[in-house]
Amino acid sequence: MSGHKNWFSEWYQDIFREASNIAMSHALTALSNMIGEIEMEPPTVSVLPRAKFLHELASRGIKNSFVVMFDITEGLSGLTILQFPKESAKALVMTLLGMDPGDEGIDEMGRSAIMEIGNILISVYTDILAKLIEEPVSLSPPKPAESLYDVEKELSRPDLRDVTEVIMFKTRFYQKDTGIESLFYLVPTKDAFDKLVGKLEAQVKDVEPEIPPEETIEPGEEVKESKVEEVTENAPEEAQESPTEGSEPTINEKTEG
């Protein structure tokens, strides 16, 4: 899937930031209504090789955290995964339900509460993608992931088997002294990845300044050609010019006189 520009250069990051502004403001309002006043950082974006993506997912915990998967049903194709790492998931349960889930894991009530927050963030990420590709993006109902095996099973699907790159969005928000992190992984099919990259590159071309190519004509050749053109253009006109009044008579005119 590679072979494209480094699309997480400054130009691309600016496009992502612009695409996320409105979506993030909506999320900030919705989250504040649910859990009180918060501060929210704009999402960061990076591209991970498949193996590193699986490592990132596993290192933040799956069994005792909160991980759900969604199929992309409109706009793009592939799989998306929303993850609240273990500590963030516990902090959310404490904030929303006022109870510490401890080390035993999150029960159904806790998972349901986290999913309400997850739905808000899912709308942020799909809005960002929709703005980038200029089409609506829709997802299927969530599928829980209890282990890394559940994720790898999805990745073994025919349309995702050859995926080598995964796009990771990371967002942090703060409620009082508590920091909560969410990660949204986009596992696009090859066609979806190429479509997204193509849209990004088209937008970058619109904002990148065009630098005209330098001419490589030899100075001697340039002067020579311009002189030849000047002589060629002026010669016929000089030949047809008649003497003006008061001009010196020609030799023939003197002889006739």
C-alpha positions as CSV (number, residue, x, y, z in Angstrom):
1,M,0.0,0.0,0.0
2,S,3.0,2.3,0.4
3,G,4.4,4.3,-2.5
4,H,2.6,7.5,-1.6
5,K,4.1,10.7,-0.2
6,N,4.9,11.1,3.5
7,W,1.3,12.2,4.1
8,F,1.8,13.0,7.7
9,S,4.1,15.9,6.9
10,E,3.1,19.4,8.2
11,W,0.7,19.9,5.2
12,Y,-1.2,16.7,6.0
13,Q,-1.3,17.3,9.7
14,D,-2.8,20.8,9.0
15,I,-5.5,19.1,6.9
16,F,-6.3,16.7,9.7
17,R,-6.4,19.4,12.3
18,E,-8.8,21.5,10.1
19,A,-11.0,18.4,9.5
20,S,-11.2,17.7,13.2
21,N,-12.0,21.2,14.5
22,I,-15.8,21.1,14.1
23,A,-16.1,17.4,15.1
24,M,-14.0,18.0,18.3
25,S,-16.1,21.0,19.3
26,H,-19.3,18.9,19.1
27,A,-17.6,16.1,21.1
28,L,-16.5,18.6,23.8
29,T,-20.0,19.8,24.3
30,A,-21.5,16.3,24.4
31,L,-18.9,14.9,26.8
32,S,-19.2,18.0,29.1
33,N,-22.9,17.4,29.3
34,M,-22.2,13.8,30.4
35,I,-19.2,14.0,32.8
36,G,-18.8,17.7,33.5
37,E,-16.3,20.3,32.4
38,I,-13.4,18.8,30.4
39,E,-10.4,19.8,28.3
40,M,-9.8,18.0,25.1
41,E,-6.7,17.7,22.9
42,P,-7.1,17.5,19.1
43,P,-6.4,14.0,17.8
44,T,-3.0,13.0,16.6
45,V,-2.6,10.7,13.6
46,S,0.0,8.2,12.7
47,V,0.5,5.2,10.4
48,L,1.6,1.9,11.9
49,P,2.8,-1.3,10.3
50,R,0.5,-4.2,10.9
51,A,2.7,-5.8,13.5
52,K,3.2,-2.6,15.5
53,F,-0.5,-1.9,15.4
54,L,-1.2,-5.3,17.1
55,H,1.6,-4.6,19.6
56,E,0.1,-1.2,20.4
57,L,-3.4,-2.7,20.9
58,A,-2.1,-5.5,23.1
59,S,0.2,-3.3,25.2
60,R,-2.6,-1.1,26.3
61,G,-4.6,-4.1,27.4
62,I,-7.6,-5.8,25.8
63,K,-9.1,-8.2,28.4
64,N,-9.3,-5.7,31.2
65,S,-9.8,-2.6,29.0
66,F,-12.5,-1.7,26.5
67,V,-12.1,-2.6,22.9
68,V,-14.9,-2.7,20.3
69,M,-14.7,-3.3,16.5
70,F,-16.9,-1.9,13.7
71,D,-17.1,-2.7,10.0
72,I,-17.1,0.3,7.7
73,T,-20.3,0.1,5.7
74,E,-20.3,3.4,3.7
75,G,-17.7,5.8,2.3
76,L,-14.7,3.5,2.8
77,S,-14.2,-0.2,3.4
78,G,-12.4,-2.2,6.1
79,L,-12.5,-2.3,9.9
80,T,-12.3,0.2,12.7
81,I,-11.4,-0.4,16.3
82,L,-12.1,1.8,19.3
83,Q,-10.0,1.3,22.4
84,F,-9.9,2.8,25.9
85,P,-6.7,1.5,27.5
86,K,-7.0,-0.2,30.9
87,E,-6.4,2.8,33.1
88,S,-8.5,5.1,31.0
89,A,-11.4,2.6,31.0
90,K,-11.2,2.3,34.8
91,A,-11.1,6.1,35.1
92,L,-14.2,6.4,33.0
93,V,-16.2,3.9,35.1
94,M,-15.1,5.8,38.2
95,T,-16.2,9.1,36.7
96,L,-19.5,7.8,35.2
97,L,-20.6,5.3,37.9
98,G,-18.7,6.4,41.0
99,M,-17.2,2.9,41.5
100,D,-13.8,1.4,41.1
101,P,-13.9,-1.8,38.9
102,G,-10.7,-3.0,40.5
103,D,-8.6,-5.6,38.9
104,E,-11.5,-8.0,38.2
105,G,-12.4,-6.2,35.0
106,I,-15.3,-4.1,33.8
107,D,-18.8,-5.5,34.2
108,E,-21.7,-5.0,31.8
109,M,-22.9,-1.9,33.5
110,G,-19.4,-0.4,33.2
111,R,-19.1,-1.4,29.6
112,S,-22.4,0.1,28.8
113,A,-21.4,3.4,30.4
114,I,-18.1,3.5,28.5
115,M,-19.9,2.8,25.2
116,E,-21.9,6.0,25.7
117,I,-18.7,7.9,25.7
118,G,-17.4,5.7,22.9
119,N,-20.4,6.6,20.7
120,I,-19.5,10.3,21.0
121,L,-15.9,9.7,20.0
122,I,-16.9,7.3,17.2
123,S,-18.9,10.2,15.7
124,V,-15.8,12.4,15.9
125,Y,-13.7,10.0,14.0
126,T,-16.3,9.2,11.3
127,D,-16.9,13.0,10.9
128,I,-13.2,13.5,10.4
129,L,-13.0,10.7,7.8
130,A,-16.1,12.0,6.0
131,K,-14.7,15.5,5.8
132,L,-11.4,14.1,4.4
133,I,-13.0,12.0,1.7
134,E,-16.0,14.3,1.1
135,E,-18.5,11.5,1.5
136,P,-20.5,10.1,4.4
137,V,-18.8,7.4,6.5
138,S,-21.0,4.9,8.3
139,L,-20.1,2.0,10.7
140,S,-21.9,-1.3,11.6
141,P,-23.1,-2.0,15.2
142,P,-20.1,-2.7,17.6
143,K,-18.5,-6.1,18.0
144,P,-16.7,-6.6,21.3
145,A,-13.1,-7.8,21.3
146,E,-12.2,-9.8,24.4
147,S,-8.7,-10.8,23.3
148,L,-6.1,-10.2,20.7
149,Y,-7.4,-13.4,19.0
150,D,-10.7,-11.7,18.3
151,V,-8.9,-8.9,16.5
152,E,-6.6,-11.2,14.5
153,K,-9.6,-13.2,13.5
154,E,-11.1,-10.1,11.9
155,L,-7.8,-9.3,10.2
156,S,-7.8,-12.7,8.6
157,R,-10.8,-11.8,6.5
158,P,-10.1,-12.0,2.7
159,D,-10.4,-8.2,2.3
160,L,-8.0,-7.4,5.2
161,R,-5.6,-10.3,4.9
162,D,-3.1,-8.3,2.9
163,V,-3.4,-5.1,4.9
164,T,0.1,-3.8,5.9
165,E,-0.7,-0.3,7.3
166,V,-3.1,0.9,9.9
167,I,-4.0,4.5,10.7
168,M,-4.2,5.3,14.4
169,F,-6.0,8.4,15.8
170,K,-5.2,9.2,19.4
171,T,-7.3,11.6,21.5
172,R,-6.9,12.6,25.2
173,F,-9.3,14.6,27.3
174,Y,-9.1,15.6,31.0
175,Q,-11.7,15.8,33.6
176,K,-10.3,17.5,36.7
177,D,-7.1,15.7,37.4
178,T,-8.0,12.6,35.5
179,G,-6.6,12.0,32.0
180,I,-8.5,9.7,29.6
181,E,-7.1,8.4,26.4
182,S,-8.9,6.9,23.5
183,L,-7.5,5.2,20.4
184,F,-9.3,4.7,17.1
185,Y,-7.6,2.4,14.6
186,L,-8.6,2.5,10.9
187,V,-7.8,-0.8,9.2
188,P,-8.6,0.1,5.6
189,T,-8.7,-2.2,2.6
190,K,-6.2,-1.4,-0.1
191,D,-8.8,0.4,-2.2
192,A,-10.0,2.4,0.8
193,F,-6.4,3.3,1.8
194,D,-5.6,4.5,-1.8
195,K,-8.8,6.5,-1.9
196,L,-8.0,8.3,1.4
197,V,-4.4,9.0,0.4
198,G,-5.6,10.2,-3.0
199,K,-8.1,12.7,-1.4
200,L,-5.4,13.9,0.9
201,E,-2.8,14.4,-1.8
202,A,-5.4,16.3,-3.9
203,Q,-6.0,18.7,-1.0
204,V,-2.3,19.2,-0.4
205,K,-1.7,20.1,-4.0
206,D,-4.3,22.8,-3.5
207,V,-2.4,24.4,-0.7
208,E,1.2,23.7,-1.6
209,P,2.9,26.6,-3.4
210,E,3.9,25.8,-6.9
211,I,7.6,26.3,-7.8
212,P,8.1,26.9,-11.5
213,P,10.8,24.7,-13.0
214,E,14.1,26.4,-13.8
215,E,15.0,26.8,-17.5
216,T,18.2,25.1,-18.6
217,I,18.8,26.9,-21.9
218,E,22.5,27.7,-22.4
219,P,23.2,31.5,-22.2
220,G,25.1,31.5,-25.6
221,E,22.2,29.7,-27.4
222,E,19.7,32.1,-26.0
223,V,21.5,35.2,-27.2
224,K,22.2,33.7,-30.6
225,E,18.6,32.7,-31.2
226,S,17.3,36.1,-30.2
227,K,19.6,37.9,-32.6
228,V,18.6,35.7,-35.5
229,E,14.9,36.3,-34.8
230,E,15.5,40.1,-34.6
231,V,17.3,40.2,-38.0
232,T,14.7,37.9,-39.6
233,E,11.8,40.0,-38.4
234,N,13.3,43.4,-39.3
235,A,14.9,42.7,-42.7
236,P,11.8,42.7,-44.9
237,E,10.5,45.9,-43.3
238,E,13.8,47.7,-43.9
239,A,13.9,46.5,-47.6
240,Q,10.4,47.9,-48.2
241,E,10.9,51.3,-46.5
242,S,10.9,54.3,-49.0
243,P,13.0,57.4,-48.3
244,T,11.3,60.0,-46.3
245,E,11.1,63.7,-47.1
246,G,14.3,65.5,-46.5
247,S,16.4,62.4,-46.6
248,E,19.7,62.1,-48.5
249,P,19.0,61.3,-52.3
250,T,20.3,58.0,-53.5
251,I,23.1,57.6,-56.1
252,N,20.6,57.1,-59.0
253,E,18.7,60.2,-58.0
254,K,21.9,62.3,-58.1
255,T,22.8,60.9,-61.6
256,E,19.4,61.7,-63.0
257,G,19.6,65.2,-61.7
